[in-house]
């Protein structure tokens, strides 16, 4: 069975890429393969549902540019298809003196990105979020919320309407690169495609190597665990509340997120996952764990972030420690106010020198494109990422 384009991976980036290909090449025969039983089973379906503004990212980076255009495209798509979403805005709050200069830099970066950011003192922040304790804050009105699994399912519907062929429970187990095509082996069928697009997320580096590419980066999985405010305590966070990021740690820190269904999630932390698709301490893969342990880049990263990494692990094991972290933002929160919620795993690309790949990493190969790093804010940027990939491929 021969196709013009085959996308591997049914998360929101893979689905958006399929949609972009169908729009750019309406006569093309398009196939999308997903190994799970439903769309967006991993990163997309387990994230915090935030529509990101792009305020954190370096001007000129893919993350910054794709956030700006991708946010607009996502909101337009949701409006066109009647999907619930809301640009509710968020506060980034400084709770100690040393965070104030970093908050100022974030404000300046927001202005560089053309965002409608505003500075708030403690009283003004309390008018928006009465239960927050801070010295100062900035408000980012362009930030929003949505259910990315619903968005993914709608994109899948659009793809089917455009004539694309979508296959669930179809894992690619082998790839043979030919002179002008790729032959894909699955458990039940074999497919041939002129062009291959790898959007496999947590498995993206492995799929790339199967296809004959030699990516320098390796996926290292980091689990993010969430708690959820009990229904009677959801009034404590009306919008989204984020801390000022710690420059010594490569993640944003625990925060409060009001979800589109009205629940309020608190988290995530960031701990090494013992399995690429492992959502708890008991889920273990010898292959995944061994690959991480023998990768020099992991140890260089771990040694450089040992202090903060140890704190993250302790917060994972101790609810009291996790709640103490939340109390720096909302002092009223107690252990009894939160219950365990779902966790997610971030597919983070790591280089051999121990540096995290900070930006999206999309590499072109012979008749192929490999998305090798697409963590947050990739869901926000997904429609724009898909367009960019479609433009990289000849008709």
Secondary structure, DSSP 8 states (H G I E B T S, - for coil): -EEEEEEE--SHHHHHHHHHHHHH-TTS-EEEE-SSSSSS-STGGGS--EE---TTS-TTSHHHHHHHHHHHHHHHHHHHHT--EE---EEEEE-SGGGHHHHHHHHHHHHHTT---EEEEHHHHHHHSTT---SEEEEETT-EEE-HHHHHHHHHHHHHHTT-EEESS----EEEE-SS-EEEE-SS-EEEEEEEEE--GGGHHHHHHHTT---S-EEEEEEEEEEEE-GGGGGG-SSEEEE---TTSSS---EEEE-TTS-EEEE---EE-SSTT--STT---HHHHHHHHT-HHHHHHHHHTHHHHHHHHHHHH-HHHHHHHHHTT-TT--GGGEEEEEEEEEEEEE-TTS-B--S-EEEEETTEEEEEE--TTHHHHHHHHHHHHHHHS--
